[in-house]
């Protein structure tokens, strides 16, 4: 097992654009908004903020689950903010986005898991930004088909739900989640609305084998999923699940080749890849494929 204090390899070192991070962060704070970029300590924050892109994290900054890989705070969130839909729509316009990515904290405390609030945000984004494409990254919504239907009726161009890791590691890494339930969300969405692209993402470096990664890719592809992202797990703190290994860029290239052979039309596979990394590009590649 890799020592978490081991020096990061060169391919994981990124430049931190402090000025860009402060500018976008202050704008978001002034509008009462959160980004997963900051809450999840994304390594790409400098690059993305410098290019005036950000992934909005809605429904608060506290998650009702406590996954052992994630740095988003765990606790009882506040009720949904009625001012959030117009604030997100205005921020999208201010940033000049052509492709907006919105994700959420898991809200097991809400009857619909937050789907109604999420749908209202998509509607408002489109009202204020008529020509935009929208990518919605949802929780598993407890697998409730009525809640998934609410999201599908909002017509996001992409509906994403991350499987995060292989089946064997769910009980130790994804507390409160279920592997088959996550696959079920992707399967139901594609069967109900085949015209909406589906997307998922997962991490490597948690203790999985390459054979297990291939099994995961096959399981996801069987749901009809169009786009997949594969990235390196980076341990947020000593309290989180230990890092098992650093995967080389060459191995990530092999994962990409294998995923494309399985039929995924959009694949982002690299050490720094995250769910929303190069999201507009992968959407364009999929839409034009």
Secondary structure, DSSP 8 states (H G I E B T S, - for coil): ---TTS---GGG-----HHHHHHHHHHHHHTT-EEHHHHTT-TTHHHHHHTT--EEEES-SEESS--TT--SEES------TTHHHHHHHHHHHHT-SEEEEEE---TTSTTTTHHHHHHHHHHHHHHSTT-EEEEE---GGG-HHHHHHHHHTT-SEEE---BS-GGGHHHHSTT--HHHHHHHHHHHHHH-TTSEEEEEEEE-SS--HHHHHHHHHHHHHTT--EEEEEE----STTS--------HHHHHHHHHHHHHHT-SEEEESTT--TTTTHHHHHHHHHT-
